[in-house]
Structures are given as C-alpha cells and as structure tokens.
Amino acid sequence: MEQVVRLAHGAGGVETSQILEELLFSRLEERLKRVEGGVGVDFPDDAAAIPIGGGRYLVITVDSYTVNPPFFPGGDIGVLAASGSINDVLMMGGKPIALLDAIVVEEGFPMDDLRRIVDSMTRVLRDEGVALIGGDFKVMPRGQLDKIVIATVGVGVAERLILDKPRPGDKIIVSGYLGDHGAVILARQMGIVEEGQGGGLASDVRPLTRLMLPLVEKYGEYIHAARDPTRGGLAMVLNDWAKASGTVIVVDEAAVPIRPQVAAYANMMGIDPLALASEGAAVLAVDPAVADEVLEFVRGLGFKDAAAVGEVRSSERYKGYVLLRTVVGGLRILEPPRGDLVPRIC
C-alpha cells in the first residue's frame, strides 16, 4: 500500500515527530543540524539559536499558520501569526525584535477580510514594539488554496538561552487556563458556535512578552524548560520533556486549570482537554528552590490563574513517561497525542 501524507502528520503529535525524524533529522550530519556554538535541529524546539558574540544569541523561529476558520472568537489568523512567532522566541529566552511574513491568499478572498487580518497582525507588532522588516505576498488561483496561509519568521536576541532540559525535582508551572484555543477552534469547525458567538469559549491567543521578559530577567537561571503548549497541548509538551531528559513527570489532574466549558466541549467530542492547544499560555519547569516564589511572581504579573501542576522525578521504571494523578485517585499514563484531534488549528 502506498504511503501518503496524512493530516495527522501535521497535528504536532506523535506522527509529526515521526515524519520529521524520517524526512529531515535522520538525513542530516550533526554538523549540519546547527550553526557552530548554537542550537538547531540537533535539539528540536520551536526556535533555533545562533551565537553572535558577547555571550548573546540570535534566536530565530519560523512557522506557518493555516487555521480554519481564519476568524474565531477571541482572535483571527493575523493575531495568531504574530503572537505565535513572538512566543516561540520568548520561550527560548529571547527578546523579540523583528518579524518577517509571507502571505498567500486564494483568488476571490474578500479584501475587507484581508485588511482585517493584516490590521490584527500589525496591531500586535505595534503593541509589542516588534518591527516588520520584510515579507512576501502571493495569490493562488481559486480552488488551489483554502482561503489564506500566513508564514512568519520571528527574530530575537537572548542573553541566556532556555533549553528544554528539565531536572529531577523541578516543579511544573502553567501560566493559566489551558486548552482555550483548541476548544474554540474545535467548536467552530463542528458548527457548534458561530464566529461572533463563542458559547462561553474564546481563544487565549496573545503574546506572552509581559510574562516572559520579566520572568527571564529575574529568574532565568532557574527556568530549566519553557514552552507554549500549542499543537498537542500540555500532554505533548510534557511527553517531549520526559523523553528528552530521561525523567518521569507526574502531573496532578486536579491542579491543572481547565475552564469548565472547555472540559465540557472536549469531553463531548471525546478529546482529552490536556491535548488541546493553547496560544496564550506558558509551561515552565522551575528549580524547586524558587518554584513557590516564581509562581507568586507570575501571578503578580497579572496571570492570576497560574498554577503548579506537577513535578519532574527520576525513575528508571517510568523513564520517559508522563504520569497523571487522576481526580478519582490512582495514576495513569498521559500519552502523547496521536492522530489529528483538531485539524488546521494554527
């Protein structure tokens, strides 16, 4: 049977990791996986780093956005594209300074909608003080593209990199409610809610500059991993970390902040809310010596729903696994997402 690319290969879960390893990572020599002294696909993350002297790094990220529908309660593809690349730079410890974009639009796409999307994107850049320094614009014939695709390159500078290397004893902290974006896109795709009527759901999409910049400045040396839980949600982030660090991560289900309406929609569709994407939340692995202090600091920055949800442990038996302490008692394995839970989510 002929092998073909499936939607699941782009969903950010197990299948995405597998296809990237097969098509790219396994075919590159180590010297071609990074710039000397930097970080690249030798340490897969949402961004890469190039040393620029003086102990500083140029942090670069690239992403493409194909969210369907392009407008949703809480945002649109323009806000998503700008925020997503800004956040990927931030999660590696960088201060975002510039963005490039490439917009591909289907012939016949309403000009008013295009203006609205671009206005959203530039408004984020203006508010964040991030320069738009280049890009590209193309139009595809009608029927050869579904509405609009935006690709962005984010650029930043880091004094100290945050590499995803959690250590035994680290506490897992989340900056607030999880799964909001995934839930609202799922509801829109299923026709449960309309564009302007979120049914109690709204995307959390936003830049995390006011969280990460002060946090890195004050506690950067104590943050051993940072990620925004986009495709694959918290479940994918923690499984990536446990596998890469050879540890076991134990999560308290009752401590994870999930809105009741998000949990309700996810359960109705048979999806684990811990696998739903967030576009305005951060997951941190923090040294236990300062974890309580960091949590209060995060709440003081305005992220009042931040919570400590688990810890990293050393275990030969469960090395590389994530264990969920359930609300009814006992432990179960929290597996990385498989298949395409919510297609074209970002």
Residue pairs with C-beta under 8 A, 6 or more apart in sequence:
5 19
6 15
6 340
7 340
7 343
8 15
8 16
8 338
8 339
8 340
9 15
9 16
9 18
9 19
10 16
10 340
11 231
11 232
11 337
11 339
11 340
11 341
11 342
11 343
11 345
12 230
12 231
12 232
12 236
12 277
12 337
13 231
13 232
13 236
13 275
13 336
13 337
13 338
13 339
13 341
14 336
14 337
14 338
15 338
15 339
16 231
17 336
20 44
24 41
25 33
25 41
25 44
28 41
30 42
33 40
33 41
33 42
34 40
34 41
34 42
34 43
34 48
35 50
35 51
36 51
37 51
38 48
38 49
38 50
38 51
38 57
39 45
39 48
39 49
39 92
39 161
39 163
40 48
40 49
41 48
43 163
43 164
45 91
45 92
45 163
45 164
45 227
46 61
46 63
46 88
46 91
46 92
46 227
46 228
47 59
47 60
47 61
47 88
47 89
47 91
47 92
47 94
47 154
48 59
48 60
48 61
49 57
49 58
49 59
49 60
49 92
49 94
49 158
49 161
50 57
50 58
50 60
51 57
51 58
52 58
52 157
55 159
56 157
56 158
56 159
57 94
57 157
57 158
57 161
58 155
58 156
58 157
59 89
59 92
59 93
59 94
59 154
59 155
59 156
59 157
59 158
59 161
60 89
60 153
60 154
60 155
60 156
61 85
61 88
61 89
61 92
61 153
61 154
62 85
62 151
62 152
62 153
62 154
63 81
63 84
63 85
63 88
63 151
63 152
63 154
64 149
64 150
64 151
64 152
65 77
65 80
65 81
65 84
65 149
65 150
65 151
65 152
65 346
66 146
66 149
66 344
66 346
67 77
67 80
67 185
67 344
67 345
67 346
68 146
68 147
68 185
68 189
68 343
68 344
69 188
69 189
69 195
70 76
70 77
70 113
70 117
70 147
70 148
71 77
71 113
71 116
71 195
72 184
72 185
72 188
72 195
72 203
73 184
73 188
73 193
73 195
73 196
73 197
73 198
73 201
73 202
73 203
74 180
74 181
74 184
74 198
74 202
74 203
74 204
74 205
75 120
75 203
75 205
75 279
76 116
76 117
76 120
77 117
77 148
77 150
78 116
78 117
78 118
78 119
78 120
78 121
78 122
78 124
78 150
79 120
79 121
79 123
79 124
79 205
79 206
80 203
80 205
80 279
80 346
81 101
81 121
81 150
81 151
81 152
82 99
82 120
82 121
82 122
82 124
82 125
82 128
82 130
82 152
82 207
83 124
83 205
83 206
83 207
83 279
83 280
84 152
84 205
84 230
84 279
84 346
85 96
85 99
85 152
85 153
85 154
86 96
86 99
86 124
86 128
86 130
86 154
86 207
86 208
86 209
87 207
87 208
87 228
87 279
87 282
88 154
88 228
89 95
89 96
89 154
89 155
89 156
90 96
90 156
90 207
90 208
90 209
90 211
90 212
90 213
90 216
90 226
91 162
91 212
91 226
91 227
91 228
91 282
92 156
92 158
92 161
92 162
92 163
92 226
93 158
93 159
93 160
93 161
93 162
93 216
93 220
93 226
94 156
94 157
94 158
95 156
95 157
95 158
95 213
96 128
96 130
96 154
96 155
96 156
96 207
96 209
97 130
97 131
97 155
97 156
97 157
98 130
98 131
98 132
98 133
98 154
98 155
98 156
99 125
99 130
99 131
99 132
99 133
99 152
99 153
99 154
99 155
100 132
100 133
100 134
100 135
100 152
100 153
100 155
101 121
101 132
101 135
101 136
101 150
101 151
101 152
101 153
102 135
102 136
102 137
102 138
102 150
102 151
102 152
103 118
103 135
103 136
103 137
103 138
103 148
103 149
103 150
104 137
104 138
104 139
104 140
104 145
104 148
104 149
104 150
104 151
105 114
105 137
105 138
105 139
105 140
105 145
105 147
105 148
106 139
106 140
106 141
106 142
106 143
106 144
106 145
106 146
106 147
106 148
107 139
107 140
107 141
107 142
108 142
109 147
109 148
114 148
117 148
117 150
121 150
122 132
124 130
124 207
125 131
125 132
127 207
128 207
128 209
133 155
159 220
160 216
160 220
160 221
162 216
162 220
162 223
162 224
162 225
162 226
163 225
164 225
164 226
164 227
164 240
164 241
164 244
164 285
165 224
165 225
165 244
165 245
166 172
166 224
166 225
166 241
166 245
166 247
166 249
166 285
166 312
167 224
167 245
167 247
167 285
167 287
167 312
168 247
168 312
168 313
168 314
169 287
169 288
169 311
169 312
169 313
170 224
170 225
170 285
170 286
170 287
170 288
170 291
170 311
170 312
171 285
171 286
171 288
171 291
171 308
171 310
171 311
171 312
172 238
172 249
172 251
172 283
172 284
172 285
172 286
172 308
172 309
172 310
172 311
172 312
173 283
173 284
173 285
173 286
173 291
173 294
173 295
173 298
173 306
173 307
173 308
173 309
174 229
174 234
174 256
174 257
174 281
174 282
174 283
174 284
174 306
174 307
174 309
175 208
175 211
175 281
175 282
175 283
175 284
175 298
175 303
175 305
175 306
176 204
176 257
176 280
176 281
176 303
176 304
176 305
176 306
177 204
177 257
177 258
177 259
177 262
177 278
177 281
177 305
178 229
178 233
178 234
178 256
178 257
178 258
178 262
178 273
178 274
178 276
178 278
178 281
179 233
179 258
179 259
179 262
179 263
179 266
179 273
179 274
179 276
179 277
179 278
180 201
180 202
180 203
180 204
180 259
180 262
180 278
180 279
180 280
181 203
181 204
181 205
181 230
181 276
181 277
181 278
181 279
181 280
181 345
181 346
182 233
182 275
182 276
182 277
182 278
182 341
182 342
182 345
183 201
183 259
183 261
183 262
183 265
183 266
183 273
183 276
184 193
184 198
184 201
184 202
184 203
185 203
185 277
185 342
185 345
186 265
186 266
186 269
186 271
186 276
186 341
186 342
187 193
187 198
187 199
187 201
187 265
188 194
188 195
189 342
189 343
190 269
192 199
192 265
193 199
193 201
199 261
200 261
201 261
201 262
201 265
203 279
203 280
204 278
204 279
204 280
204 281
205 279
205 280
206 279
206 280
207 280
208 228
208 280
208 281
208 282
210 301
210 302
211 282
211 298
211 301
211 303
212 226
212 282
214 297
214 301
215 223
215 294
215 297
215 298
215 301
216 223
218 297
219 286
219 290
219 293
219 294
219 297
222 286
222 287
222 289
222 290
222 294
223 284
223 285
223 286
223 287
223 294
224 285
224 286
224 287
225 241
225 283
225 284
225 285
226 282
226 283
226 284
226 285
227 237
227 240
227 241
227 282
227 283
228 278
228 279
228 280
228 281
228 282
228 283
229 236
229 237
229 277
229 278
229 281
229 283
230 277
230 278
230 279
230 346
231 277
231 345
231 346
232 275
232 277
232 336
232 337
233 273
233 274
233 275
233 276
233 277
233 278
233 337
234 251
234 256
234 274
234 275
234 278
234 283
235 272
235 274
235 275
235 322
235 334
235 335
235 336
235 337
236 275
236 336
236 337
237 283
238 249
238 251
238 283
238 310
238 322
238 334
239 322
239 334
239 335
239 336
240 336
241 247
241 249
241 285
241 312
242 248
242 249
242 312
242 319
242 320
242 321
242 322
243 320
245 312
246 319
246 320
247 312
247 313
247 314
247 315
247 319
247 320
248 312
248 313
248 314
248 315
248 318
248 319
248 320
248 321
248 322
248 323
249 310
249 311
249 312
249 313
249 321
249 322
249 323
250 310
250 311
250 313
250 322
250 323
250 324
250 325
250 331
251 309
251 310
251 322
251 323
251 324
251 325
251 334
252 309
252 310
252 325
253 324
253 325
253 326
253 327
254 325
254 327
255 307
255 308
255 309
255 310
256 274
256 307
256 309
257 305
257 307
258 273
258 274
262 273
262 276
263 273
266 272
266 273
266 276
267 273
271 341
271 342
272 337
274 324
274 334
275 337
275 341
276 341
276 342
277 342
277 345
277 346
279 346
284 294
285 312
286 294
288 311
291 308
292 308
295 306
295 307
295 308
298 306
299 306
321 333
322 333
322 334
322 335
323 331
323 332
323 333
323 334
324 331
324 332
324 333
324 334
325 331
326 332
